[in-house]
Amino acid sequence: MTGLLERDDQLARLDRLLAEAASGRGQVAALTGEAGVGKTTLAAAAIARAGDARVIRGACEDLSIPTPLGPLRDLAREAGWDLADAFDRHGQQFPLFSEALGVLDLPDRATLVVVEDLHWADDATIDFVRFLGRRVADSHILLVVTGRDDAAVGRARLRRALADVPPHLVERIALPPLTPAGVDQLARAAGRDAEALWRATSGHPFFVAELLRAGHGQTLPPSVQDAVLARADRLTVAGRRVLDGASIFPRRVETDALEVVCGSETAAGLEECVATGLLEASGRVGFAFRHELARRAVEAALSPVARRRLNTWALDTLRSRGDAPTAQLLHHAREAAAADTVRDLAPLAGREAARLGAHSEAAEHFAAALAYADSWPANERAELYADAALAFQLSARNPEAVQAQAAAVELARSAGDRLREGDGLRRLSRFSYSTGDRGGADAHGLRAVELLGDLGGPELALAWSNLSQLAMLAWDRDGARSWGERAITLAEALDRPDIVCHALNNIGYMGLWREDLDWGRAMLDRSLSIALEHGFIEDAARAYCNLACFECVSLDGDRTRAALDTGIPFCLEHGIDYMLWYMQGWKAELLLREGAWDEAAAEAQRVVDRFDGVWRQGASRTGHFGYPAMLVLARLHTRRGLPAEPLLAGLRAYLQRGTEPQRFAPYAAIMGERAWLGLEDKEAALGDLERCLTMAKDAAMIPDVLHWRRVLAPERSLPSWEMVMPEPWRLQLVGDWRAAAAAWAAVGAPYDQALALLDGDTTARRRALETVRSLGAITVAERILADLNADGVRVAGPRASTRANPAGLTRREMDVLRLLDQGRSNAEIAEQLFVSPKTVDHHVSAILGKLDVRSRGEAAAIARRSGLI
């Protein structure tokens, strides 16, 4: 039995994990629960029992905008590691984090690394936890993170931090409230009314503790805040002055800082606050509230005048010491309403955050700085807008990025600076494309080349490569190659391998189409080699991505897997999220084609969940990096009878501002399929399909569009293009259903094989029905069955032996089925299996389809009767 009440099981689990880490099997433990449930107390108890393990502890702070890598600063200080020097040497997250791993991992004993309050983490800290979590398996590290899960923001940050860590390396330890028996035990020991204490607290540990400390009054305080303030009101003047001064410092305050405002009374006031349990020692010379809830209660009770006065004092004190992070100074400046200081510090904080990879925080700082932009000289204002635009772009605030970059361009134009204006327009072109504004992207890109045309230099080479990329994205082979070759020639003369690498990526991808396949692969391979040789991480990721995309469209599963199996770990390793999402979407596309629909749904849903956690209100919800995953989910939902309209609305939102064939064609194909299923207006769908035919250059780029146009309007002739495309599509479009079905089978595409069989005889159509039923494609099965019935063909339902066949269910579906039998809700199943509720939705839908039942109860009943569970 420990000194903690009702936490023995959680402590035992942490003890076990630390013992495993000592033997070289590191893991991650996530302590989760609502504010005040005891996460920090449990972590402290684990530290006290850590024996000879090295303990290194850091925490995130409740600042208005978090300090970049705040916890890593703490860890570095405790480990005796010069973080500032390390970042100056490396300049990038990946080598910096790699060095941190070497500092933390000892070969001869365990290291317990604690990172608290992840719900307040900045982007760079989230990246660090992701990096460390993926690499603990072969280390002597137990990484313990704590975070609140009682609010959406906290849950999203925890999910982001742990999303890429292999599930078997993560032990989630949820902390529940105290039970009535536990509250009764504490109340009896304190001589209090247990029933009243339970009614007031519902077992919330911090509230219970505060009420027990509040004394023996006639009535219990109605809230944590009231309980804390009741004790604070009993302090002497010196004690209350110290408590109020400490309350404006998130996490902890050092003694010398308090002495500035409290003077000679500091020692006595601190002694009183510690004696009453309101403050406790923190580190060698610091003090902190026992819990953030208590600090906030005291801070909230400050008058506006007192709050500004105390924060002004804190700002002056910290600035005079010279070692405070800029973000912390800016926090106190805001609280002190010191406008001039905010104006001066916000750009510095934004650039510091951007340098450390905390892009969301950088964007917040720059947004604050732009409120004072008119007070800066024109040249500094232009630089501020350009820096802000990049921060907005990298934090998925795309419309703000466009607005800020446009302002930077206008300032350059007004100053008569053609070079800066042209280069700014190139950036504006890229930012416009990210919002879906294809027309704006083209216009800005062309204008950039006009302005830079007679200036030469790397800016012109970059502008040409940008136009090459835009042409590539529009499936314009000639334009991509023409602009790209110009960029390569100039870049080679300037010795700029980064530009050569970028342009090769563009022309290589377009060369993959049709007869230039080998040449295109050679160009992409050369681009990848240059990127890896020089450390051009994003260009390398882009090369992997382009290879995976093309090979998947070409129906070469082996080559697709090879590119994804290399590219996805590469992006994970280097934290390139947007390319990771794109390739994960294509992985889901490959799984969908190969009939692994549940795995495809899970993979795509992970991407969409990540987007929901990153994309800001007012920005494009999907963007082109989430587009492939959204397409997969839209197809799956359509075929399985799940609601698809929200997904289609997300796709349409991206297409509203401008369309290009590679985005619009798959959307039009989905609408064609939905029209065939009776879910969309046929003429409207045909309109989309015909529009694609006018946009595309040849048949190789849109075989699925041609297929659905042929299905919906067989009387219309196909365009007189040479049918150069993957063989299964070509055979299907020329009407050779037997050969098409065999070709689809050869590439392992059961659903597409079923669609080819629908052009065949009754036996072939029955086979198609069996296939789509096995995939859980309820809506498609209903359409096929209706057509067969209309032709006078009687088709029986699935045989009982088929329904009871466990081979039709994946291992994960069997797990879900067992929990369905226990009456668990989707949310409960998700929590137990460590997946999202949306993923559980997909599994349940697949189970219902494979067992040919309409309800969860029927599924459980069949499973019991057949002996599955």
Order of alpha helices (4+ residues) and beta strands (2+ residues): alpha-beta-alpha-beta-alpha-alpha-alpha-beta-alpha-beta-alpha-beta-alpha-alpha-alpha-alpha-alpha-beta-alpha-alpha-beta-beta-alpha-alpha-alpha-alpha-alpha-alpha-alpha-alpha-alpha-alpha-alpha-alpha-alpha-alpha-alpha-alpha-alpha-alpha-alpha-alpha-alpha-alpha-alpha-alpha-alpha-alpha-alpha-alpha-alpha-alpha-alpha-alpha
